[in-house]
């Protein structure tokens, strides 16, 4: 998948050391091309311009990439438990530094103390590679729906190395009570996202 990147973005990723730091602080070990193959398809879930909250945003690099990959303008917001990652996200988005906060997902109900409490898009991914999602996970997914504005979307990422296991985890969440409307598969990998519309 080839993308036409803005000059600003090309400059951002042109330094090997800088790019390595951006990827590492996004909890990714690999090349930018591998990152792009694994993540770019998420932009297919963005169906309009609006605000986008990344839960577990790391340094904000995924948000910056989505601004390049999506066909629509997104205003980035991010939370992460790691204060150093949030500091780096604020550096990456100096004009929107107030859009990032160190917040634990277990305290997501208090997000309004730091950031807006509704968004057009809310993105979350978790590592369900070792254990199957359960009712606690389904309740978390339901609670995230409350952060999505009317007409918006909750996007949940599944990044295991086996697409069948990822689909089993989707099914397990649905069986446990989560509402996951649509599945988008990565045409270049094993990962997938679910998209849930909020009325």
Backbone as ProteinMPNN parsed JSONL, in Angstrom:
{"seq_chain_A": "XXXXXXXXXXXXXXXXXXXXXXXXXXXXXXXXXXXXXXXXXXXXXXXXXXXXXXXXXXXXXXXXXXXXXXXXXXXXXXXXXXXXXXXXXXXXXXXXXXXXXXXXXXXXXXXXXXXXXXXXXXXXXXXXXXXXXXXXXXXXXXXXXXXXXXXXXXXXXXXXXXXXXXXXXXXXXXXXXXXXXXXXXXXXXXXXXXXXXXX", "coords_chain_A": {"N_chain_A": [[0.854, -1.166, 0.0], [0.792, 2.041, -1.044], [1.314, 5.319, 0.037], [0.662, 8.788, -0.306], [2.607, 10.964, 1.181], [2.671, 13.876, 3.25], [4.963, 16.653, 3.019], [5.906, 17.468, 5.512], [5.481, 15.146, 7.033], [7.108, 13.316, 5.681], [9.581, 14.43, 6.253], [9.589, 14.03, 9.014], [9.813, 11.218, 9.227], [12.167, 10.714, 7.948], [14.638, 10.658, 9.218], [16.642, 8.161, 10.43], [17.233, 7.554, 13.163], [15.327, 9.098, 14.527], [12.953, 8.004, 13.491], [13.209, 5.37, 14.4], [12.971, 5.818, 17.174], [10.341, 6.843, 17.223], [8.849, 4.59, 16.429], [9.633, 2.662, 18.359], [8.712, 3.872, 20.717], [6.108, 3.569, 20.285], [5.574, 1.1, 20.979], [6.473, -0.784, 19.093], [8.467, -2.945, 17.244], [10.34, -2.923, 14.502], [10.389, -2.19, 10.951], [9.449, 0.923, 9.304], [7.925, 0.316, 7.082], [6.87, -2.182, 7.778], [5.334, -1.398, 9.969], [3.511, 0.29, 8.665], [2.217, -1.611, 7.018], [0.961, -3.102, 8.994], [-0.688, -1.295, 10.347], [-1.941, 0.708, 8.707], [-4.424, 0.087, 7.542], [-6.318, 0.659, 9.448], [-7.234, 3.183, 9.0], [-9.333, 2.844, 7.253], [-11.564, 2.59, 8.798], [-12.297, 5.088, 9.471], [-14.682, 7.314, 8.752], [-15.379, 9.937, 8.384], [-14.552, 13.403, 8.992], [-13.227, 14.406, 12.176], [-12.933, 14.197, 15.805], [-10.486, 12.114, 17.361], [-9.812, 9.711, 19.628], [-7.148, 7.988, 20.953], [-6.709, 5.308, 22.911], [-4.275, 4.363, 25.042], [-2.187, 5.542, 23.7], [0.555, 5.747, 23.455], [3.363, 7.363, 22.158], [1.931, 8.894, 20.391], [2.36, 8.47, 17.701], [0.882, 6.706, 16.044], [-1.512, 8.138, 15.777], [-0.532, 10.366, 14.383], [0.228, 9.137, 12.01], [-2.27, 8.181, 11.15], [-3.445, 10.589, 10.49], [-2.214, 11.027, 8.086], [-2.902, 8.736, 6.616], [-5.702, 8.538, 6.554], [-8.701, 9.435, 4.765], [-9.913, 11.631, 5.681], [-9.962, 14.542, 7.814], [-8.543, 14.37, 10.994], [-8.711, 15.206, 14.418], [-6.334, 14.849, 16.807], [-6.37, 13.008, 19.877], [-5.098, 11.644, 22.889], [-4.556, 9.13, 25.375], [-2.505, 7.666, 27.875], [-1.014, 5.436, 30.175], [1.627, 5.764, 30.682], [3.646, 8.313, 31.525], [5.92, 9.364, 30.298], [5.6, 8.611, 27.62], [3.374, 10.2, 27.035], [4.5, 12.717, 27.309], [6.195, 12.667, 25.086], [4.263, 12.488, 23.074], [3.077, 14.992, 23.294], [5.211, 16.513, 22.415], [5.319, 15.66, 19.771], [2.948, 16.671, 18.823], [2.894, 19.682, 19.103], [1.145, 21.876, 18.849], [-1.187, 20.859, 19.735], [-0.858, 19.94, 22.256], [-2.301, 19.931, 24.621], [-4.153, 18.013, 24.171], [-3.466, 15.552, 25.071], [-3.063, 13.215, 27.706], [-1.943, 11.736, 30.768], [-3.498, 9.035, 31.672], [-4.98, 6.302, 33.26], [-6.51, 3.477, 31.867], [-8.245, 2.158, 33.538], [-9.374, 4.179, 34.905], [-11.04, 5.45, 33.173], [-13.567, 6.556, 33.26], [-13.179, 8.985, 34.384], [-12.132, 10.635, 32.485], [-13.027, 13.091, 31.57], [-12.03, 14.943, 33.331], [-9.604, 15.608, 32.366], [-9.567, 15.708, 29.585], [-11.81, 16.179, 26.733], [-15.027, 14.517, 27.078], [-16.326, 13.083, 25.102], [-15.998, 11.735, 21.771], [-15.548, 11.612, 18.188], [-14.381, 9.345, 17.174], [-13.174, 6.511, 18.838], [-10.42, 4.662, 19.715], [-9.082, 1.538, 20.595], [-6.857, -1.001, 21.562], [-6.044, -4.261, 22.661], [-4.013, -6.785, 24.173], [-4.863, -9.846, 23.563], [-3.611, -12.236, 23.223], [-2.706, -14.194, 24.939], [-4.745, -14.835, 26.712], [-8.216, -15.498, 26.466], [-10.69, -13.045, 25.689], [-12.991, -11.872, 28.226], [-15.959, -11.486, 30.344], [-15.338, -9.208, 31.842], [-13.681, -7.798, 30.096], [-15.556, -7.346, 28.075], [-17.317, -5.649, 29.419], [-15.636, -3.445, 29.719], [-15.337, -2.691, 27.028], [-17.991, -1.947, 26.492], [-18.143, 0.26, 28.223], [-16.436, 1.997, 26.93], [-17.91, 2.725, 24.732], [-19.47, 4.771, 25.692], [-17.908, 6.988, 25.448], [-18.072, 7.739, 22.872], [-19.315, 9.916, 20.464], [-22.64, 10.654, 19.258], [-23.327, 9.167, 16.181], [-20.735, 8.487, 15.844], [-17.829, 6.276, 16.01], [-16.657, 3.309, 17.603], [-13.607, 1.782, 17.662], [-11.957, -1.21, 17.729], [-8.912, -2.837, 18.152], [-7.312, -5.843, 17.097], [-4.507, -7.686, 17.339], [-3.138, -10.123, 17.077], [-0.973, -12.797, 15.888], [-2.297, -14.632, 14.386], [-4.958, -14.815, 12.311], [-7.278, -16.304, 12.66], [-7.365, -16.749, 15.419], [-7.615, -14.12, 16.258], [-10.186, -13.597, 15.253], [-11.623, -15.444, 16.787], [-11.328, -14.218, 19.264], [-12.796, -11.885, 18.871], [-15.328, -13.073, 18.602], [-15.524, -14.178, 21.172], [-15.68, -11.879, 22.767], [-18.12, -10.841, 21.872], [-19.82, -12.933, 22.647], [-19.536, -12.595, 25.362], [-20.948, -10.35, 25.782], [-20.303, -7.913, 24.547], [-20.871, -5.407, 22.046], [-20.086, -5.606, 18.806], [-20.043, -4.392, 15.759], [-19.045, -4.572, 13.035], [-16.439, -6.109, 11.146], [-13.222, -5.328, 10.07], [-10.763, -6.484, 8.016], [-7.223, -6.715, 7.835], [-5.774, -6.39, 4.774], [-3.139, -6.927, 4.313], [-2.075, -8.447, 6.328], [-2.389, -10.23, 9.505], [-3.938, -9.052, 11.374], [-6.895, -7.342, 12.654], [-9.68, -5.051, 12.865], [-12.525, -4.148, 14.787], [-15.55, -2.406, 14.201], [-17.821, -0.343, 15.714], [-20.781, 1.28, 15.48], [-22.225, 4.197, 16.931], [-25.294, 5.41, 17.93]], "CA_chain_A": [[0.0, 0.0, 0.0], [1.598, 3.258, -1.156], [0.622, 6.526, 0.476], [1.293, 10.073, -0.608], [2.817, 11.607, 2.466], [2.97, 15.302, 3.255], [6.39, 16.955, 3.188], [6.178, 17.481, 6.955], [5.558, 13.763, 7.506], [8.313, 12.712, 5.098], [10.706, 14.929, 7.049], [9.512, 13.372, 10.322], [10.246, 9.818, 9.178], [13.379, 10.568, 7.135], [15.797, 10.391, 10.071], [16.59, 6.795, 10.947], [17.174, 7.545, 14.629], [14.022, 9.641, 14.924], [11.94, 7.009, 13.142], [13.363, 4.259, 15.343], [12.372, 6.252, 18.44], [8.887, 6.935, 17.045], [8.293, 3.234, 16.41], [9.887, 2.029, 19.655], [7.825, 4.479, 21.703], [4.753, 3.137, 19.943], [5.605, -0.331, 21.316], [6.603, -1.529, 17.843], [9.84, -3.194, 16.82], [10.312, -3.263, 13.09], [10.584, -1.084, 10.025], [8.264, 1.731, 9.038], [7.113, -0.419, 6.11], [6.117, -3.196, 8.533], [4.344, -0.62, 10.734], [2.492, 0.715, 7.71], [1.437, -2.798, 6.649], [0.19, -3.568, 10.151], [-1.582, -0.295, 10.926], [-2.583, 1.665, 7.789], [-5.806, -0.276, 7.237], [-7.205, 1.244, 10.465], [-7.824, 4.39, 8.407], [-10.584, 2.468, 6.577], [-12.667, 2.701, 9.76], [-12.582, 6.518, 9.652], [-15.628, 7.623, 7.671], [-15.674, 11.372, 8.352], [-13.625, 14.204, 9.792], [-13.664, 14.529, 13.562], [-11.983, 13.959, 16.889], [-10.074, 10.708, 17.429], [-9.122, 9.382, 20.876], [-6.39, 6.739, 20.982], [-6.521, 4.855, 24.288], [-2.989, 3.674, 24.992], [-1.647, 6.22, 22.516], [2.011, 5.8, 23.392], [3.903, 8.684, 21.826], [1.054, 9.575, 19.447], [2.762, 8.262, 16.309], [-0.23, 6.134, 15.281], [-2.408, 9.252, 15.446], [0.095, 11.176, 13.324], [0.127, 8.347, 10.785], [-3.668, 8.178, 10.711], [-3.688, 11.865, 9.823], [-1.725, 10.866, 6.711], [-3.548, 7.616, 5.937], [-7.161, 8.676, 6.449], [-9.232, 10.342, 3.744], [-10.594, 12.707, 6.397], [-9.156, 15.227, 8.825], [-8.825, 13.974, 12.376], [-8.081, 15.96, 15.5], [-5.825, 13.779, 17.671], [-6.381, 12.993, 21.338], [-4.532, 10.387, 23.348], [-4.254, 8.876, 26.78], [-1.616, 6.538, 28.124], [-0.611, 5.377, 31.58], [3.045, 6.095, 30.725], [3.803, 9.769, 31.435], [6.982, 9.675, 29.334], [4.978, 8.542, 26.292], [2.523, 11.384, 26.87], [5.414, 13.846, 27.063], [6.633, 12.557, 23.694], [3.108, 12.819, 22.231], [2.951, 16.456, 23.33], [6.28, 17.026, 21.545], [4.942, 15.352, 18.392], [1.816, 17.544, 18.503], [3.064, 20.856, 19.969], [-0.023, 22.763, 18.776], [-2.32, 20.16, 20.34], [-0.291, 19.267, 23.431], [-3.339, 19.775, 25.648], [-5.025, 16.903, 23.773], [-2.872, 14.305, 25.556], [-3.033, 13.163, 29.169], [-1.583, 10.47, 31.404], [-4.713, 8.501, 32.3], [-5.082, 4.847, 33.273], [-7.801, 3.059, 31.314], [-9.12, 1.772, 34.652], [-10.011, 5.42, 35.369], [-11.558, 6.085, 31.965], [-14.78, 7.317, 33.579], [-12.752, 10.317, 34.829], [-11.398, 11.296, 31.403], [-13.498, 14.469, 31.46], [-11.218, 15.816, 34.184], [-8.364, 15.908, 31.662], [-9.836, 15.884, 28.157], [-13.253, 16.058, 26.482], [-15.521, 13.179, 27.436], [-16.877, 12.384, 23.931], [-15.172, 11.831, 20.561], [-16.145, 10.99, 17.006], [-13.779, 8.013, 17.067], [-12.393, 6.044, 19.983], [-9.658, 3.489, 19.305], [-8.467, 0.793, 21.691], [-6.445, -2.372, 21.259], [-5.526, -4.971, 23.832], [-3.322, -8.023, 23.841], [-5.601, -11.032, 23.978], [-2.929, -13.388, 22.64], [-2.477, -15.216, 25.961], [-6.011, -15.21, 27.339], [-9.398, -15.121, 25.698], [-11.467, -11.985, 26.343], [-14.05, -12.36, 29.105], [-17.015, -10.512, 30.639], [-14.709, -7.958, 32.286], [-13.272, -7.109, 28.87], [-16.779, -6.903, 27.396], [-17.802, -4.461, 30.15], [-14.752, -2.341, 29.356], [-15.723, -2.265, 25.674], [-19.262, -1.215, 26.633], [-17.881, 1.561, 28.851], [-15.794, 2.857, 25.938], [-18.967, 3.26, 23.861], [-19.981, 6.012, 26.287], [-17.025, 8.081, 25.041], [-18.275, 7.977, 21.443], [-20.41, 10.835, 20.152], [-23.68, 10.152, 18.364], [-22.839, 9.121, 14.809], [-19.318, 8.146, 15.851], [-17.447, 4.861, 15.941], [-15.694, 2.683, 18.5], [-12.747, 0.914, 16.858], [-11.192, -2.09, 18.618], [-7.875, -3.528, 17.4], [-6.891, -7.206, 17.454], [-3.214, -7.735, 16.664], [-2.449, -11.405, 17.185], [-0.302, -13.265, 14.675], [-3.155, -15.616, 13.719], [-6.245, -14.166, 12.057], [-8.349, -17.137, 13.225], [-7.407, -16.46, 16.859], [-8.195, -12.776, 16.381], [-11.632, -13.714, 15.05], [-12.154, -16.118, 17.982], [-11.395, -13.223, 20.334], [-13.97, -11.061, 18.56], [-16.502, -13.88, 18.952], [-15.578, -14.308, 22.633], [-16.184, -10.609, 23.302], [-19.553, -10.771, 21.558], [-20.48, -13.902, 23.536], [-19.49, -12.059, 26.727], [-21.875, -9.222, 25.884], [-19.885, -6.701, 23.827], [-21.494, -5.202, 20.731], [-19.077, -5.312, 17.792], [-20.901, -4.429, 14.579], [-18.436, -4.867, 11.744], [-15.025, -6.456, 11.222], [-12.388, -4.953, 8.934], [-9.547, -7.29, 8.019], [-6.046, -6.129, 7.209], [-5.458, -7.172, 3.579], [-1.702, -7.186, 4.26], [-1.597, -9.054, 7.564], [-3.283, -11.099, 10.269], [-4.708, -8.285, 12.347], [-8.201, -6.842, 12.248], [-10.346, -4.152, 13.8], [-13.981, -4.135, 14.743], [-16.099, -1.056, 14.181], [-19.158, -0.299, 16.293], [-21.389, 2.593, 15.347], [-23.0, 4.666, 18.076], [-26.382, 6.279, 17.452]], "C_chain_A": [[0.907, 1.238, 0.0], [0.75, 4.456, -0.784], [1.4, 7.74, 0.007], [1.397, 10.831, 0.703], [3.125, 13.087, 2.291], [4.474, 15.493, 3.446], [6.773, 16.927, 4.666], [6.345, 16.059, 7.49], [6.801, 13.076, 6.952], [9.557, 13.163, 5.863], [10.761, 14.22, 8.401], [10.105, 11.971, 10.289], [11.561, 9.622, 8.423], [14.63, 10.273, 7.959], [15.66, 9.004, 10.679], [16.459, 6.726, 12.456], [15.819, 8.025, 15.124], [12.916, 8.624, 14.661], [12.005, 5.819, 14.088], [12.719, 4.605, 16.683], [10.85, 6.32, 18.339], [8.245, 5.554, 17.103], [8.455, 2.55, 17.762], [8.944, 2.558, 20.719], [6.353, 4.329, 21.336], [4.61, 1.644, 20.211], [5.656, -1.197, 20.062], [8.074, -1.709, 17.541], [9.78, -3.687, 15.385], [10.515, -2.019, 12.256], [9.307, -0.264, 9.887], [7.344, 1.011, 8.054], [6.279, -1.492, 6.807], [5.025, -2.532, 9.368], [3.173, -0.229, 9.829], [1.604, -0.467, 7.307], [0.516, -3.237, 7.777], [-0.897, -2.584, 10.566], [-2.403, 0.527, 9.924], [-4.048, 1.348, 7.523], [-6.794, 0.279, 8.26], [-7.909, 2.478, 9.903], [-9.133, 4.088, 7.68], [-11.791, 2.571, 7.501], [-13.075, 4.156, 9.996], [-13.433, 6.981, 8.479], [-16.036, 9.088, 7.6], [-14.585, 12.1, 9.127], [-14.14, 14.283, 11.223], [-12.548, 14.292, 14.547], [-11.716, 12.464, 17.019], [-9.268, 10.51, 18.708], [-8.457, 8.021, 20.744], [-6.119, 6.401, 22.444], [-5.298, 3.941, 24.311], [-2.184, 4.221, 23.823], [-0.134, 6.163, 22.392], [2.444, 7.223, 23.097], [3.066, 9.44, 20.793], [1.367, 9.315, 17.988], [1.656, 7.621, 15.477], [-1.204, 7.236, 14.868], [-1.833, 10.102, 14.317], [0.024, 10.447, 11.991], [-1.304, 8.334, 10.257], [-4.043, 9.501, 10.058], [-3.228, 11.813, 8.369], [-2.528, 9.815, 5.947], [-5.034, 7.824, 5.681], [-7.534, 9.656, 5.335], [-9.9, 11.558, 4.361], [-9.639, 13.332, 7.405], [-9.54, 14.725, 10.214], [-8.052, 14.879, 13.329], [-7.644, 14.944, 16.546], [-5.991, 14.059, 19.157], [-5.788, 11.66, 21.763], [-4.379, 10.336, 24.85], [-3.343, 7.663, 26.864], [-1.239, 6.59, 29.595], [0.838, 5.844, 31.755], [3.24, 7.602, 30.495], [4.887, 10.178, 30.442], [6.436, 9.612, 27.905], [4.124, 9.776, 26.034], [3.382, 12.627, 26.63], [5.873, 13.847, 25.608], [5.49, 12.888, 22.728], [2.911, 14.334, 22.172], [4.022, 17.109, 22.464], [5.932, 16.805, 20.076], [3.815, 16.265, 17.907], [1.898, 18.824, 19.349], [1.865, 21.803, 19.959], [-1.267, 22.145, 19.396], [-1.871, 19.41, 21.589], [-1.33, 19.037, 24.516], [-4.297, 18.627, 25.345], [-4.52, 15.553, 24.271], [-2.758, 14.349, 27.072], [-2.636, 11.772, 29.64], [-2.784, 10.001, 32.219], [-4.668, 6.983, 32.185], [-6.458, 4.46, 32.741], [-8.764, 2.62, 32.412], [-9.856, 2.988, 35.231], [-10.653, 6.177, 34.207], [-12.812, 6.91, 32.242], [-14.441, 8.744, 34.021], [-12.046, 11.106, 33.726], [-11.779, 12.765, 31.257], [-12.753, 15.45, 32.354], [-9.961, 16.305, 33.458], [-8.592, 16.337, 30.213], [-11.346, 15.897, 27.949], [-13.741, 14.648, 26.819], [-16.282, 12.488, 26.313], [-16.04, 12.709, 22.697], [-15.922, 11.203, 19.394], [-15.63, 9.569, 16.813], [-13.005, 7.722, 18.348], [-11.745, 4.738, 19.561], [-8.992, 2.863, 20.526], [-8.031, -0.563, 21.167], [-5.868, -2.976, 22.529], [-4.868, -6.254, 23.359], [-4.096, -9.198, 24.427], [-4.933, -12.289, 23.425], [-2.739, -14.518, 23.646], [-3.764, -15.707, 26.618], [-7.164, -14.719, 26.479], [-10.143, -14.007, 26.433], [-12.624, -12.568, 27.154], [-15.075, -11.255, 29.371], [-16.45, -9.178, 31.125], [-14.274, -7.133, 31.082], [-14.488, -6.565, 28.125], [-17.362, -5.671, 28.087], [-16.942, -3.238, 29.835], [-15.127, -1.796, 27.978], [-17.021, -1.467, 25.728], [-19.026, 0.164, 27.234], [-17.228, 2.521, 27.86], [-16.811, 3.448, 24.972], [-19.492, 4.587, 24.386], [-19.123, 7.221, 25.924], [-17.251, 8.497, 23.593], [-19.501, 8.857, 21.232], [-21.432, 10.151, 19.249], [-23.185, 10.255, 16.92], [-21.375, 8.751, 14.699], [-19.083, 6.645, 15.852], [-16.445, 4.493, 17.033], [-14.924, 1.663, 17.672], [-11.87, 0.112, 17.818], [-10.199, -2.885, 17.772], [-7.524, -4.885, 17.986], [-5.625, -7.493, 16.648], [-2.44, -9.029, 16.858], [-1.86, -11.827, 15.85], [-1.114, -14.277, 13.888], [-4.543, -15.004, 13.554], [-7.398, -14.97, 12.647], [-8.485, -16.889, 14.728], [-7.989, -15.069, 17.089], [-9.711, -12.831, 16.23], [-12.289, -14.431, 16.229], [-12.288, -15.134, 19.139], [-12.542, -12.245, 20.115], [-15.226, -11.803, 18.998], [-16.653, -14.022, 20.466], [-16.1, -13.027, 23.272], [-17.68, -10.466, 23.061], [-20.328, -11.72, 22.467], [-20.538, -13.394, 24.971], [-20.338, -10.797, 26.883], [-21.464, -7.939, 25.195], [-20.616, -6.625, 22.488], [-20.392, -4.759, 19.767], [-19.748, -5.492, 16.434], [-20.254, -4.989, 13.324], [-16.966, -5.196, 11.952], [-14.335, -6.038, 9.935], [-11.076, -5.718, 9.046], [-8.415, -6.535, 7.328], [-5.7, -6.96, 5.979], [-3.982, -7.549, 3.487], [-1.176, -7.862, 5.52], [-2.661, -9.875, 8.25], [-4.206, -10.325, 11.192], [-6.026, -7.789, 11.76], [-8.673, -5.826, 13.265], [-11.839, -4.377, 13.69], [-14.427, -2.684, 14.841], [-17.523, -1.134, 14.703], [-19.676, 1.124, 16.186], [-22.213, 2.934, 16.575], [-24.039, 5.647, 17.562], [-26.639, 7.414, 18.415]], "O_chain_A": [[1.686, 1.449, 0.929], [-0.388, 4.593, -1.233], [2.629, 7.725, -0.067], [0.395, 11.28, 1.26], [3.755, 13.497, 1.316], [5.166, 14.615, 3.962], [7.836, 16.422, 5.028], [7.235, 15.794, 8.297], [7.473, 12.336, 7.67], [10.473, 12.373, 6.092], [11.835, 13.855, 8.878], [10.818, 11.574, 11.211], [12.023, 8.491, 8.273], [15.585, 9.695, 7.441], [14.678, 8.71, 11.36], [15.671, 5.939, 12.979], [15.234, 7.432, 16.03], [12.047, 8.409, 15.506], [10.972, 5.316, 14.529], [12.005, 3.786, 17.262], [10.147, 5.905, 19.26], [7.215, 5.37, 17.752], [7.516, 1.927, 18.258], [8.431, 1.792, 21.534], [5.472, 4.887, 21.991], [3.669, 1.0, 19.747], [4.971, -2.215, 19.974], [8.844, -0.75, 17.575], [9.228, -4.751, 15.103], [10.777, -0.936, 12.778], [8.228, -0.693, 10.296], [6.122, 1.087, 8.177], [5.113, -1.691, 6.466], [3.913, -3.052, 9.461], [2.007, -0.397, 10.185], [0.381, -0.337, 7.262], [-0.597, -3.698, 7.524], [-1.932, -3.001, 11.087], [-3.481, 1.002, 10.282], [-4.84, 2.263, 7.298], [-7.988, 0.362, 7.974], [-9.04, 2.783, 10.283], [-9.96, 4.983, 7.508], [-12.926, 2.633, 7.028], [-14.086, 4.421, 10.646], [-12.959, 7.033, 7.344], [-16.938, 9.446, 6.841], [-13.793, 11.477, 9.834], [-15.348, 14.232, 11.457], [-11.376, 14.199, 14.182], [-12.612, 11.646, 16.811], [-8.18, 11.066, 18.858], [-9.118, 7.022, 20.458], [-5.392, 7.118, 23.131], [-5.286, 2.883, 23.682], [-1.581, 3.469, 23.057], [0.411, 6.493, 21.339], [1.954, 8.172, 23.709], [3.459, 10.525, 20.364], [0.71, 9.878, 17.112], [1.507, 7.963, 14.304], [-1.668, 7.259, 13.728], [-2.554, 10.509, 13.406], [-0.215, 11.068, 10.955], [-1.525, 8.46, 9.053], [-4.881, 9.524, 9.156], [-3.8, 12.49, 7.514], [-2.803, 9.987, 4.76], [-5.564, 7.33, 4.685], [-6.782, 10.576, 5.014], [-10.399, 12.424, 3.643], [-8.64, 12.728, 7.796], [-10.72, 14.665, 10.559], [-6.908, 15.258, 13.078], [-8.483, 14.247, 17.117], [-5.784, 15.176, 19.63], [-5.958, 10.655, 21.072], [-4.113, 11.341, 25.509], [-3.406, 6.757, 26.033], [-1.157, 7.667, 30.186], [1.23, 6.269, 32.842], [3.02, 8.097, 29.39], [4.78, 11.229, 29.811], [6.768, 10.457, 27.074], [4.149, 10.334, 24.936], [3.019, 13.49, 25.83], [5.934, 14.899, 24.971], [5.718, 13.498, 21.683], [2.611, 14.884, 21.113], [3.773, 18.144, 21.846], [6.213, 17.657, 19.233], [3.738, 16.59, 16.722], [1.058, 19.031, 20.224], [1.599, 22.466, 20.961], [-2.283, 22.819, 19.566], [-2.435, 18.372, 21.936], [-1.251, 18.053, 25.252], [-5.157, 18.302, 26.164], [-5.089, 14.517, 23.927], [-2.405, 15.375, 27.653], [-2.949, 10.767, 29.002], [-3.048, 10.505, 33.31], [-4.351, 6.447, 31.124], [-7.462, 5.058, 33.128], [-9.979, 2.704, 32.233], [-10.839, 2.839, 35.957], [-10.791, 7.4, 34.255], [-13.086, 7.87, 31.522], [-15.312, 9.613, 34.033], [-11.429, 12.134, 34.002], [-10.953, 13.589, 30.867], [-12.838, 16.661, 32.151], [-9.334, 17.281, 33.869], [-7.9, 17.21, 29.69], [-12.095, 15.651, 28.895], [-12.954, 13.702, 26.841], [-16.836, 11.41, 26.529], [-15.457, 13.787, 22.582], [-16.812, 10.374, 19.583], [-16.36, 8.696, 16.342], [-12.281, 8.572, 18.866], [-12.423, 3.817, 19.105], [-8.421, 3.553, 21.37], [-8.761, -1.203, 20.409], [-5.281, -2.281, 23.357], [-5.147, -6.741, 22.263], [-3.998, -9.502, 25.616], [-5.602, -13.294, 23.184], [-2.622, -15.679, 23.254], [-3.854, -16.863, 27.03], [-7.09, -13.664, 25.85], [-10.22, -14.02, 27.661], [-13.166, -13.62, 26.814], [-15.064, -10.217, 28.709], [-17.026, -8.127, 30.845], [-14.472, -5.919, 31.048], [-14.453, -5.45, 27.604], [-17.844, -4.754, 27.422], [-17.457, -2.128, 29.7], [-15.222, -0.583, 27.789], [-17.138, -0.426, 25.081], [-19.643, 1.138, 26.803], [-17.443, 3.731, 27.94], [-16.609, 4.544, 24.449], [-19.914, 5.439, 23.603], [-19.566, 8.36, 26.077], [-16.688, 9.492, 23.136], [-20.581, 8.578, 21.752], [-21.114, 9.182, 18.561], [-22.689, 11.299, 16.495], [-20.824, 8.702, 13.6], [-20.014, 5.852, 15.713], [-15.523, 5.247, 17.343], [-15.52, 0.783, 17.052], [-11.132, 0.683, 18.621], [-10.585, -3.53, 16.797], [-7.449, -5.057, 19.203], [-5.665, -7.539, 15.419], [-1.211, -9.027, 16.807], [-2.209, -11.276, 14.806], [-0.676, -14.736, 12.834], [-5.221, -14.71, 14.539], [-8.392, -14.391, 13.088], [-9.599, -16.827, 15.249], [-8.771, -14.869, 18.018], [-10.438, -12.189, 16.988], [-13.395, -14.069, 16.63], [-13.247, -15.203, 19.908], [-13.189, -11.822, 21.074], [-16.083, -11.24, 19.68], [-17.767, -13.991, 20.988], [-16.882, -13.084, 24.221], [-18.419, -10.023, 23.94], [-21.376, -11.352, 22.998], [-21.467, -13.715, 25.713], [-20.438, -10.241, 27.976], [-22.204, -6.956, 25.248], [-20.936, -7.647, 21.881], [-19.838, -3.669, 19.903], [-19.993, -6.62, 16.006], [-20.86, -5.799, 12.623], [-16.318, -4.629, 12.832], [-14.801, -6.353, 8.841], [-10.368, -5.613, 10.048], [-8.635, -5.811, 6.357], [-5.36, -8.135, 6.121], [-3.609, -8.395, 2.674], [0.031, -7.859, 5.766], [-3.701, -10.184, 7.668], [-5.157, -10.888, 11.734], [-6.241, -7.813, 10.548], [-8.147, -5.74, 14.374], [-12.352, -4.75, 12.635], [-13.776, -1.852, 15.474], [-18.337, -1.904, 14.193], [-19.086, 2.057, 16.731], [-22.827, 2.058, 17.185], [-23.713, 6.595, 16.848], [-27.518, 8.241, 18.175]]}, "name": "protein", "num_of_chains": 1, "seq": "XXXXXXXXXXXXXXXXXXXXXXXXXXXXXXXXXXXXXXXXXXXXXXXXXXXXXXXXXXXXXXXXXXXXXXXXXXXXXXXXXXXXXXXXXXXXXXXXXXXXXXXXXXXXXXXXXXXXXXXXXXXXXXXXXXXXXXXXXXXXXXXXXXXXXXXXXXXXXXXXXXXXXXXXXXXXXXXXXXXXXXXXXXXXXXXXXXXXXXX"}
